[in-house]
Amino acid sequence: MKRRPALILSHRPFNDANNHTIMAMITAAMLDKWPSDHAIKDLAAAGLKHRCVIRWKVFTLPNEFIVKVLGKLGNDDQQAIESATAGILCAV
């Protein structure tokens, strides 16, 4: 399996209890854009070297597959993703 960056969406108590973490894809794939892609503005804070987007391709991954934390979203990116999450996910 190739290592790839991803955005962690779930809180640590959930991750620990379920031994899985909910994530969204981070990709540099600019050729096949999705309308909901969010371009990461603060690459340095996120620990990324190249232009990337957060893509709402959501998945779970066993915690033991998480190798390291690269960084954290900058404030503007964090606020944009929190707003997008509220507009995308529904509460049942």
URSUL-V863126 format. One record per pair of residues at least 12 apart in sequence whose C-alpha atoms are under 10 Angstrom apart, sorted by the first residue. I is the first residue (numbers start at 0). J is the second residue. Records with the same first field share a line. If there is no record, write none. Layout:
I->J, J
//
This chain:
0->64
2->64, 65, 66
3->24, 25, 26, 65, 66
4->22, 23, 24, 25, 26, 45, 46, 47, 51, 53, 65, 66, 67, 68, 69
5->21, 22, 23, 24, 25, 26, 53, 54, 57, 58, 65, 68, 69
6->20, 21, 22, 23, 24, 25, 45, 53, 54, 55, 57, 68, 70, 71, 72
7->20, 21, 22, 23, 24, 57, 58, 59, 60, 68, 71
8->20, 21, 22, 23, 57, 58, 59, 80, 81, 84
9->21, 22, 59
14->59, 60, 61, 62
15->62
17->61, 62
18->59, 60, 61, 62, 63
19->58, 59, 60, 61, 62, 63, 64, 65
20->58, 59, 60, 61, 62, 63, 64, 65
21->57, 58, 59, 60, 61, 62
22->55, 56, 57, 58, 59, 60
23->53, 54, 55, 56, 57, 58, 59
24->36, 52, 53, 54, 55, 56, 57, 58
25->37, 38, 39, 47, 51, 52, 53, 54, 55, 56
26->38, 49, 50, 51, 52, 53, 54
27->49, 50, 51, 52, 53, 54
28->50, 51, 52, 54
29->50, 51, 52
32->52, 54
33->52, 53, 54, 55, 56
34->54, 55
35->52, 53, 54, 55, 83, 87
36->51, 52, 53, 54, 55, 56, 83
37->51, 52, 53, 54, 55, 76, 79, 80, 83
38->50, 51, 52, 53, 54, 76, 79
39->51, 52, 53, 72, 73, 75, 76, 77, 79, 80
40->52, 72, 73, 74, 75, 76
41->71, 72, 73, 74, 75, 76
42->70, 71, 72, 73, 76
43->69, 70, 71, 72, 73
44->69, 70, 71, 72, 73, 74, 76
45->68, 69, 70, 71, 72, 73, 76
46->68, 69, 70, 71, 72
47->69, 70, 71
53->76, 80
55->83, 84, 87
//
